[in-house]
Amino acid sequence: MEVIEHPVEKLRAPLVSSRRDLAERYWQYIKKERKVLGDGLRPNSVLFRPISVLFDSDWIRANPEGSHDFQSFFSNLYRSLTSKGHNTIYIQTDLLVRLVFTKTCMWNGCGLAALSGSFYYGLVVKTLPPVTVSTGCIYRVNSYSHNLQLYSGDLLRFLNKRKPKDAFCIVGITMIDLYPKESNFVFGQTSLTEGMGVFSFAKYDDNFFCHNYAGRLKKGSNCCGHEIALMFGLKPCQWLQCVMQGSDHLEESDRHPLSLGPICLWKLQSSVGLITDRYKAPHVV
C-alpha cells in the first residue's frame, strides 16, 4: 500500500489562493471555520487523512496531478449557485425501464434523502416517487461483464423533463448498470449546466439489494453526495481522502469517506455556506 501524503504548504496553496481577493475571502471567515480547514492540512489531522493507494488500477494512478484548487473552482463561469427560488435537491427514486429481461428493485430512498439533507445542510431535499421511463432508451449488453447497460445520456434527458421549477438539481437512481459514450461503465454521470445527475447501484454486490443490508446507505450516500457536489462545480479531488475522489472500480469506491476534504469543503462553503452549521446538524456524515 502507498500513502500519498502532501506537505502542508502544498495543500495550503490550493486552499488559500495566491489571488489577493480570494485570499482575503478566506481570511474573512470566522476563526472556527478557518481552524476546521487549516487543521485538516496537518499530517496528524483527526478529520482528514492522506490518500491510500492499494492497486495500480486505482483512479489516482491515472490522475496524479490537476489544477482543482479553489481559484480554478471560483473562476469557473459554469459552476452552479443556489438561489431563493432554486434551493431544493430532488432525488428521483427508482428509474424503471421497460425491458423484458430487466430485473428491478424498489427502494424508496428515504434514508438517502435524510443523509443528503445533512450532507447539504441548509438546502431542502425531497424525494420523487418511482417512475417508469416511457421514452426509448439505448441499451446494450456489455461485452466484458455480459451485464445489461443503459446509456446514461438518455436518462439525463428524461430527468430534464421532470425537473421541478424550484429545483437546484435533480438526481436519479437506477438499479441498472450505466455507460457513457466514452467509457466501459460509469457509477454516475452529471450535467453541470442543466443541474441533473443519474447514478446506478448495479455495480454493488448482490447483498446490496437486501432490505437489511447494513452497507447500503453508506454506499448510496457516498455516490449521491459525490454526484450532487459535481453539480456545484466541484471536480474529483486529488489532495486528501474525500468523497470527491474518483473511482475506477468498486473496491476503490468503498474506501472513500462520506465527508469532504478541507479543500472541497471550502469550495462548497463558498457556494452555500456549510462549515460550522454543517457540523451542528444531526446525523451529519
N, C-alpha and C positions, 0 to 999 in steps of 0.2 A: 504493500500500500504506500502511496505517495501522498504527502500532505503539502498543499500549496499555501504557504504562509508568507504573505506580503509584508514588507516593513511598514511601520506606522506611517511614515512620511509618504510612501507610495499610495497608501489608502487615503490619506488626508487630501491629496491633490484632487481626486475626483469628487470628494465630498465638499471641500471648501474651494470654490473656484478661484482661479487667478484673476478672473474678470472682476473689477472693483465693485460694480453694482451687485453682483451675485454674492461676493464675499460679504458685503455689508448686509445683504438679506439674511445670510446665515447668522451673523453676529447679532442681529436684531431680535432673534428668538430668545425666549427666556432661558435662564441658566439650566433648568431641569431638562429641557428639550435638547440643548447642546450637550449636556452630560450623557444622556442616553446614546446619542450619536457618537460622541468623542470616545466614550469608554468602549464602544464596540470595535474600535480600531486596534485595541491593545491585544497582544498575544494571549493574555490570561483572561480575556473577556468571558463573563458568565453567559451573556445573552447571545453573542455571535461568535461562531467558530470558523477556523480556516477550512477550505475545501479539501475533501479527501478523494483521491483518485484510486480506484480499485482495478479497473480494466483499461486496456488500450482502446476499447470501443466507447469509453465514456465521452460524453459530449465535449467536455472541457479540453480534451486532447486535440480535437479538430478546431477549437475556438479559443486558443490560449490568450489572445490579446484582443482589445477592442477599445473604442472611444466612448463607452457607455457611461460617461461621467455626468455629473449634474449639469454642467454647462451645455453639453450636447442635448440633453433632455429638455432643458428650459428653452433652448433656442429652436426646438422643433416646432415649426409652424402648424403641424398637423396633429399635435397632441390634443387630447380632449379635456375639457373642463366642465364640471357640473355647473348648473345654474338653477335659479329658483324654480323654474318650471320643468327642469330636466335633471332630477336628482334621484331617480328610482332605478335600481338594478332589478331587472326581471329575469327569473330563471324559468325557462320553458322545460318542464319535466317531460321525459319520455317522448322523444320524437319517433313516432312509429311509422314504418314504411311498409306498404302492402306488397310484399314479395312472398311467393308461395313457400319458399324454403327458409324464411326468416323466423328465428326464434326471438321473441321479445320478453322483456322482464319489466314489470311495472314497478316503479319506485316513485313515491310522492315527493321526495327531495326536501321535506320539511326540516330535517336536521341540517342538511346542506345550506338551506336558506338562513337558518339560525346562526350557523358559524360564519357564513358570509356577512351577515349583519354585524357580527363582532369584528370581523377582519376589516370591513369597510365601515367602521363605526361612524355614525353621523349621517349615513345615507340610508334610504329606505330600501329594503329588499323584499320583493314579492315573488311568489311562485305562480306559474300559469299551469292549468291542468293539462294532462297528456293530450296529444293531438296526433292525428294521422296525416302524414304528408300526402296530399292528394295529387300534387303535381309530379311529373315524371322526374325520377332521379337516376342519374347514370350510376351503374354499379358494375362490379367485376368480381371475379374470383382470383385472389392473389396467387400468382404462380409459385411463390415460395411457401407461404403459410397454408394455402388452399382454403383460406377463410373468405367469406363474403365481405366486400368492402363497398362503402358508399362514397361517392365523390362529394367532398366537403363543400365545394362551391355551390352545389345545388341546394344544400341545406341552409347555407347562409342566405341565399336568395329567398328561400321560403321564410326565414326568420325576419327578413327585411319587411315583408308584407304584414307580419304580425306584430311588429314593434309598436307598443303604445306611444301615444304622443308625449307623455310625461317621462319617458324612459331616458336615462343616461345611456343605458345599454341593455341588450337582451342576450342571454346566453342559453343555448340549447343543449340538452343532454340526450344522447342516444346510446343504445346498447349494442350498436353495430359498428364494426371497425370502419375507420375513415382513411381516405387517401387524398392528397392534394395533387396538382398536376406534376409537381417536380420531385415527388418523393414516393418511397415504397409504402409508407404509412405515416400517420400523424396522430398524436394523442388529442390534439385540438388545433383549431385554426380561428383566427380573428380577422375582422376588418376594422382597422383603427378609424378610418374616416367615417364609416357607417355606424359604428358602435354596436357591432354584432360579433358573436363568437359561438362556436359549437365545439363540443368535446365528447369523446367516447369513453365508455368504461370497458369496452370489449377486450382490451389488452390485459386487463386484470385477471387474476386466476379465477377458476370456476367457483370457488367458495365465496367470491365477492358477491355473488347474486343470492346467497342465502340470507334470510331475514336477520339472523343473529350473528352475522359475520362482523367481528369486532373492528377490523381494519377498514371497513367500507367508508365510514365517514371521514377518516383521515385522508384516504386516497382521493376521495371525491372532492374534499375541501382543498387539497393541495392543487389539483388540476383546475378547479374553479377559480381559486384565488389567483393563480398564475395567469389564466386567460383574461380575467377581468382587468388585472393590472396592465396587461398589454394594451388594453383599450384606453388607459390613461396615458399611454405613451412610453411606459417603461419597456426596456429591452432585456433580453436574457443577461443575467448577472454573472460576472467572472471574478468577483472580488472576494466574497466570503460565502459561507453556506447561506442559502437564501431560497425562498420559494420561487424566485425568478431564474434560478439556474435552468439551463436547457437540459433535455433528456434525449438520449438516443436509444434507450432500452428501459424496460420496466424496473429492473433492479436498481438502476441509477435513479429513476424517478422516486422509488420508495425511500431512498436515502435523504432526499431533500426535506428540510424542515417546513413547518407550516407558517413560519414567520418570515418577514422581510429582513434583509441585512441592513446595516445602517445607511449605506448609500442609496439603496432603493427606498428605504423608509423616508429619507429626506426628500426624495422625488415626490413620493405620494403626499407627504406633508405639505409641499408647496402647491399641490393641486386641491386637496380637500381639508387639510388641517387635521392631523390624526394623532400626533405622537403622544402627548401627555394624556389626552382624553381616551385614546385607544386603550391604554393600559389600565384605565379605570373601569372598562366595560366588563360585564360578567361573561364568563366562558370565552374570554379573548384567547386567540390562538397565536 
